Amino acid sequence: AQSVTQLDSQVPVFEEAPVELRCNYSSSVSVYLFWYVQYPNQGLQLLLKYLSGSTLVESINGFEAEFNKSQTSFHLRKPSVHISDTAEYFCAVSDRNNDMRFGAGTRLTVKP
Amino acid sequence: NAGVTQTPKFQVLKTGQSMTLQCAQDMNHEYMSWYRQDPGMGLRLIHYSVGAGITDQGEVPNGYNVSRSTTEDFPLRLLSAAPSQTSVYFCASSSNRGPYEQYFGPGTRLTVT
């Protein structure tokens, strides 16, 4: 089965600074890649996804992630973060059988 | 559409008690799953179902049972609660026809004393 490693458990950053949340995956088959966000005391919401085609995918609130097949990575980036981006972010990988595996999560804290 | 709904939102059980966590979806999704979320461990798959009448085990199935009698509902049963089952439980659903993104319910916070 596939697996996901999120390389940072916590990322503190100042408001308006850039941020990168790192995600590596392993799989022997073709996969789909996802980033989910979880705000305090809420469920998970899809932030963005890579299915096929362009390796750079974007969300509506300024995040982007790039699929790098050779490095088996799907890092999440934002050029300028806001206080409201404070949340936990989960990278996930799924195969065509809907078997989705999650990383341990990265807690992003944006400080004023 | 309500999406994925879960009840209850909070529950406290004593060791040895049993209970059922309810999950329903109104998106006609074939695939449904249950995860538990524990600090530092992300989400771990408990059980899943690819359609009515079909269920299978995930990574951490011990102590839990599921059934899928309808497309809409996927209840999770704790047979004899243990403190190790203290966690936040999420139900999710997705289409079997792609693109396989999962839609999550709001979660149930369970404490076993």
Interface residues (C-beta under 8 A of the other chain):
Chain A: V4 Q6 S9 Y32 F34 Y36 Q42 G43 L44 Q45 L46 K49 L51 F90 S94 R96 N98 D99 M100 R101 F102 G103 A104 G105
Chain B: Y31 S33 Y35 G40 M41 G42 L43 R44 L45 Y48 V50 F90 A92 S94 N96 G98 P99 Y100 E101 Q102 Y103 F104 G105 P106 G107
